[in-house]
């Protein structure tokens, strides 16, 4: 499933025009501790978090996550949005809590 398909299926809203909407999402990851995510988020994951900082964008890039899903209507910092666009990191937003957003991702991926 692509990031764009996942966004539509789950009702997630792009934070800005998706730089890589055709990127394949292969799994999910849920967590707010950046060091934990850096070591455990898998390539192609939809990372559900409330961390909207430039550091979260860096971790998403290092982990090669397909998309960062900002939950609980978490704020995306301006510098983070600019860095994500520069680095081609997809970011989606939702008002759902992390658990519910991750459950929606899992349902769509058949996990």
C-alpha positions in Angstrom: 0.0 0.0 0.0 1.3 3.4 -0.9 1.5 6.4 1.5 -1.2 8.2 -0.6 -3.5 5.1 -0.4 -2.9 4.8 3.3 -3.7 8.4 3.9 -7.0 8.2 2.1 -8.0 4.8 3.6 -7.3 6.0 7.2 -8.5 9.6 6.8 -5.0 11.0 7.5 -4.3 14.5 6.1 -1.0 15.4 4.5 0.9 18.1 6.4 2.0 19.4 3.0 2.0 18.0 -0.5 3.5 14.5 -0.2 7.0 14.5 -1.7 6.9 10.7 -2.2 3.2 9.6 -2.3 4.0 6.3 -4.1 6.3 5.2 -1.3 5.3 1.7 -0.1 4.2 1.3 3.5 5.2 -2.2 4.7 4.6 -2.0 8.4 3.8 0.2 11.3 5.7 1.6 14.3 4.3 3.5 17.3 6.4 5.4 19.8 7.6 8.8 21.0 11.1 8.2 22.2 13.4 9.2 19.4 16.3 6.9 20.4 13.9 4.0 20.6 12.4 4.7 17.2 15.9 5.2 15.7 16.8 1.6 16.7 13.5 -0.1 16.1 11.4 1.5 13.4 11.7 -0.5 10.2 12.3 0.6 6.7 9.0 1.3 5.0 7.2 1.9 8.3 4.3 4.3 9.1 5.7 5.8 12.3 2.9 7.0 14.6 4.1 9.6 17.0 3.4 13.1 18.6 6.9 14.2 17.9 6.8 16.9 15.2 10.3 18.3 15.6 13.3 18.4 13.2 14.8 15.6 15.3 11.8 13.3 14.5 12.3 14.1 10.8 16.0 13.1 11.2 15.0 9.8 12.8 12.4 9.1 10.2 15.1 9.6 7.6 17.7 7.4 9.4 15.1 4.7 9.9 14.0 5.1 6.3 10.3 5.3 7.4 7.8 5.6 4.6 5.8 8.2 6.5 5.6 10.0 9.8 2.1 10.1 11.1 1.6 12.9 13.6 -1.1 11.9 16.1 -3.3 13.8 18.6 -3.2 16.8 16.3 0.4 17.3 17.4 2.1 20.4 16.1 4.6 20.1 13.2 7.3 22.7 13.8 8.1 25.0 10.9 11.8 23.9 10.7 10.7 20.3 10.7 8.3 20.8 7.9 11.0 22.5 5.8 13.5 19.8 6.5 11.0 17.0 5.7 10.2 18.6 2.4 13.9 19.0 1.6 14.6 15.4 2.5 11.5 13.9 0.9 9.9 12.7 4.1 6.2 12.2 3.9 4.2 13.5 6.9 0.5 12.9 7.6 -1.6 14.3 10.4 -4.5 12.9 12.4 -6.4 13.7 15.6 -6.4 10.1 16.6 -4.2 8.9 19.5 -1.1 6.9 18.5 -2.7 3.6 19.4 -5.8 4.2 17.3 -3.7 5.5 14.4 -1.4 2.5 14.5 -4.5 0.2 14.7 -5.9 1.9 11.5 -2.5 1.4 9.8 -2.4 -2.2 10.8 -5.9 -2.8 9.6 -5.2 -1.3 6.2 -2.0 -3.4 5.9 -3.7 -6.6 7.0 -1.5 -7.0 10.0 
